[in-house]
Amino acid sequence: MSHPSGTGHDPQEPQPSDEPRPPEVGDSDPVTEVITVATDAEPSETAAAADDAAAPERRYTAPGFDAGSTQVIDQVADPPTEFITTPTEAVDNSRPRTGPQEIPAVRKARPRWIRPVAVMAAVLIGAALIGLFLVHRSNAAKASRENMVRTTIEKFDSAIRDGDLATLRDITCGQTRDSYLSYDDQDWSDTYPKVAAAKQFPVVASIDHVVVNGDHAEANVTSYMAYDPATTSTRSFDLQFRDDQWKICQAS
């Protein structure tokens, strides 16, 4: 490579190097980090530069009176990492695991007067039911006793038709029974067939009305004579409850 001729250039004067020089730092300039950039250097110089770059120390140019001096600042090591252990509660696997609990619904408070009113209503209903039961029972007993009176009158009517002296004595009381006891059994057996043939006995057509008052009862019936069914009349029976049955004590 030829150099330009002239008096201002010395052929023996060394040429400026291709490597850049660090700029001069004044006393008032800040710290400048010097970074060496590898160019067309030799492979050995490149490896050395790489080793210098991998070193943990960095070089800084600190301001001072001597701008050409370089101060090496040691890198401060990081403090050791402190591991903080968080206390945890030991899990007891022996405890039974419970699922989600059902939260009961909140019940609204009822007024205080509802309970006394409900109790009073229950008492009244109970009393009404008891009253109905007693009335029904009384009516049933009364109906049963009336039916027993009707049954006694029907038995008396049948015994008169058949001439059953034993039954007539069993279902009568007072003077009526005494009259049947006065008959001799043989005389009754001889006489009653003639009475039946002549139809000289009364017949009960219907039992119209029965009134029961304790152990006493009265009944009104419609009757007629067997020989004249067209002519009816009203008869009454006076009954008493004796020996666990109703008995006819008087017939008129």
Contacts in CASP RR format, 6 or more apart in sequence:
PFRMAT RR
TARGET T0000
AUTHOR 0000-0000-0000
METHOD contacts of the structure
MODEL  1
MSHPSGTGHDPQEPQPSDEPRPPEVGDSDPVTEVITVATDAEPSETAAAA
DDAAAPERRYTAPGFDAGSTQVIDQVADPPTEFITTPTEAVDNSRPRTGP
QEIPAVRKARPRWIRPVAVMAAVLIGAALIGLFLVHRSNAAKASRENMVR
TTIEKFDSAIRDGDLATLRDITCGQTRDSYLSYDDQDWSDTYPKVAAAKQ
FPVVASIDHVVVNGDHAEANVTSYMAYDPATTSTRSFDLQFRDDQWKICQ
AS
3 9 0 8 1.000
3 11 0 8 1.000
18 39 0 8 1.000
18 40 0 8 1.000
19 39 0 8 1.000
20 37 0 8 1.000
22 32 0 8 1.000
22 34 0 8 1.000
22 61 0 8 1.000
23 32 0 8 1.000
24 67 0 8 1.000
24 68 0 8 1.000
25 32 0 8 1.000
25 61 0 8 1.000
25 63 0 8 1.000
25 67 0 8 1.000
25 68 0 8 1.000
26 63 0 8 1.000
26 67 0 8 1.000
27 63 0 8 1.000
27 64 0 8 1.000
27 65 0 8 1.000
27 67 0 8 1.000
28 63 0 8 1.000
29 63 0 8 1.000
30 63 0 8 1.000
31 60 0 8 1.000
31 61 0 8 1.000
31 62 0 8 1.000
31 63 0 8 1.000
32 60 0 8 1.000
32 61 0 8 1.000
33 58 0 8 1.000
33 59 0 8 1.000
33 60 0 8 1.000
33 61 0 8 1.000
34 59 0 8 1.000
34 60 0 8 1.000
34 61 0 8 1.000
34 70 0 8 1.000
36 49 0 8 1.000
36 52 0 8 1.000
38 45 0 8 1.000
38 46 0 8 1.000
38 49 0 8 1.000
41 49 0 8 1.000
56 75 0 8 1.000
57 72 0 8 1.000
57 74 0 8 1.000
57 75 0 8 1.000
58 73 0 8 1.000
58 75 0 8 1.000
59 70 0 8 1.000
59 72 0 8 1.000
60 70 0 8 1.000
60 71 0 8 1.000
60 72 0 8 1.000
60 73 0 8 1.000
61 70 0 8 1.000
61 71 0 8 1.000
62 71 0 8 1.000
62 73 0 8 1.000
142 212 0 8 1.000
145 212 0 8 1.000
145 217 0 8 1.000
145 241 0 8 1.000
145 246 0 8 1.000
146 210 0 8 1.000
146 212 0 8 1.000
146 217 0 8 1.000
148 245 0 8 1.000
148 246 0 8 1.000
149 210 0 8 1.000
149 212 0 8 1.000
149 217 0 8 1.000
149 219 0 8 1.000
149 239 0 8 1.000
149 246 0 8 1.000
150 207 0 8 1.000
150 210 0 8 1.000
150 219 0 8 1.000
151 246 0 8 1.000
152 171 0 8 1.000
152 239 0 8 1.000
152 245 0 8 1.000
152 246 0 8 1.000
152 247 0 8 1.000
152 248 0 8 1.000
153 204 0 8 1.000
153 207 0 8 1.000
153 219 0 8 1.000
153 221 0 8 1.000
153 237 0 8 1.000
153 239 0 8 1.000
153 248 0 8 1.000
154 204 0 8 1.000
154 207 0 8 1.000
155 167 0 8 1.000
155 171 0 8 1.000
156 168 0 8 1.000
156 171 0 8 1.000
156 172 0 8 1.000
156 204 0 8 1.000
156 237 0 8 1.000
156 248 0 8 1.000
156 251 0 8 1.000
157 203 0 8 1.000
157 204 0 8 1.000
158 164 0 8 1.000
158 167 0 8 1.000
159 165 0 8 1.000
159 167 0 8 1.000
159 168 0 8 1.000
159 171 0 8 1.000
160 168 0 8 1.000
160 201 0 8 1.000
160 202 0 8 1.000
160 203 0 8 1.000
161 196 0 8 1.000
161 201 0 8 1.000
161 203 0 8 1.000
161 226 0 8 1.000
163 188 0 8 1.000
163 192 0 8 1.000
163 196 0 8 1.000
165 180 0 8 1.000
165 183 0 8 1.000
165 185 0 8 1.000
165 188 0 8 1.000
165 192 0 8 1.000
168 180 0 8 1.000
169 177 0 8 1.000
169 180 0 8 1.000
169 181 0 8 1.000
171 245 0 8 1.000
171 246 0 8 1.000
171 247 0 8 1.000
171 248 0 8 1.000
172 180 0 8 1.000
172 247 0 8 1.000
172 248 0 8 1.000
172 249 0 8 1.000
173 240 0 8 1.000
173 242 0 8 1.000
173 247 0 8 1.000
173 248 0 8 1.000
173 249 0 8 1.000
174 249 0 8 1.000
174 250 0 8 1.000
175 249 0 8 1.000
175 250 0 8 1.000
176 248 0 8 1.000
176 249 0 8 1.000
176 250 0 8 1.000
176 251 0 8 1.000
177 247 0 8 1.000
177 249 0 8 1.000
195 201 0 8 1.000
198 227 0 8 1.000
199 225 0 8 1.000
199 226 0 8 1.000
199 227 0 8 1.000
200 225 0 8 1.000
200 226 0 8 1.000
200 227 0 8 1.000
201 225 0 8 1.000
201 226 0 8 1.000
202 223 0 8 1.000
202 224 0 8 1.000
202 225 0 8 1.000
202 226 0 8 1.000
202 235 0 8 1.000
203 223 0 8 1.000
203 224 0 8 1.000
203 225 0 8 1.000
203 226 0 8 1.000
203 229 0 8 1.000
204 221 0 8 1.000
204 222 0 8 1.000
204 223 0 8 1.000
204 235 0 8 1.000
205 221 0 8 1.000
205 222 0 8 1.000
205 223 0 8 1.000
205 224 0 8 1.000
205 232 0 8 1.000
206 221 0 8 1.000
206 222 0 8 1.000
207 219 0 8 1.000
207 220 0 8 1.000
207 221 0 8 1.000
208 220 0 8 1.000
208 221 0 8 1.000
208 222 0 8 1.000
208 234 0 8 1.000
209 219 0 8 1.000
209 220 0 8 1.000
210 217 0 8 1.000
210 218 0 8 1.000
210 219 0 8 1.000
211 217 0 8 1.000
211 218 0 8 1.000
211 219 0 8 1.000
214 241 0 8 1.000
215 240 0 8 1.000
215 241 0 8 1.000
215 242 0 8 1.000
216 238 0 8 1.000
216 239 0 8 1.000
216 240 0 8 1.000
216 241 0 8 1.000
217 238 0 8 1.000
217 239 0 8 1.000
217 240 0 8 1.000
217 241 0 8 1.000
217 246 0 8 1.000
218 236 0 8 1.000
218 237 0 8 1.000
218 238 0 8 1.000
218 239 0 8 1.000
219 236 0 8 1.000
219 237 0 8 1.000
219 239 0 8 1.000
220 234 0 8 1.000
220 235 0 8 1.000
220 236 0 8 1.000
221 234 0 8 1.000
221 235 0 8 1.000
221 236 0 8 1.000
221 237 0 8 1.000
222 232 0 8 1.000
222 233 0 8 1.000
222 234 0 8 1.000
222 235 0 8 1.000
223 232 0 8 1.000
223 233 0 8 1.000
223 234 0 8 1.000
223 235 0 8 1.000
224 230 0 8 1.000
224 231 0 8 1.000
224 232 0 8 1.000
224 233 0 8 1.000
225 231 0 8 1.000
235 251 0 8 1.000
235 252 0 8 1.000
236 251 0 8 1.000
236 252 0 8 1.000
237 248 0 8 1.000
237 250 0 8 1.000
237 251 0 8 1.000
238 248 0 8 1.000
238 249 0 8 1.000
238 250 0 8 1.000
238 251 0 8 1.000
239 246 0 8 1.000
239 247 0 8 1.000
239 248 0 8 1.000
239 249 0 8 1.000
240 246 0 8 1.000
240 247 0 8 1.000
240 249 0 8 1.000
241 247 0 8 1.000
END
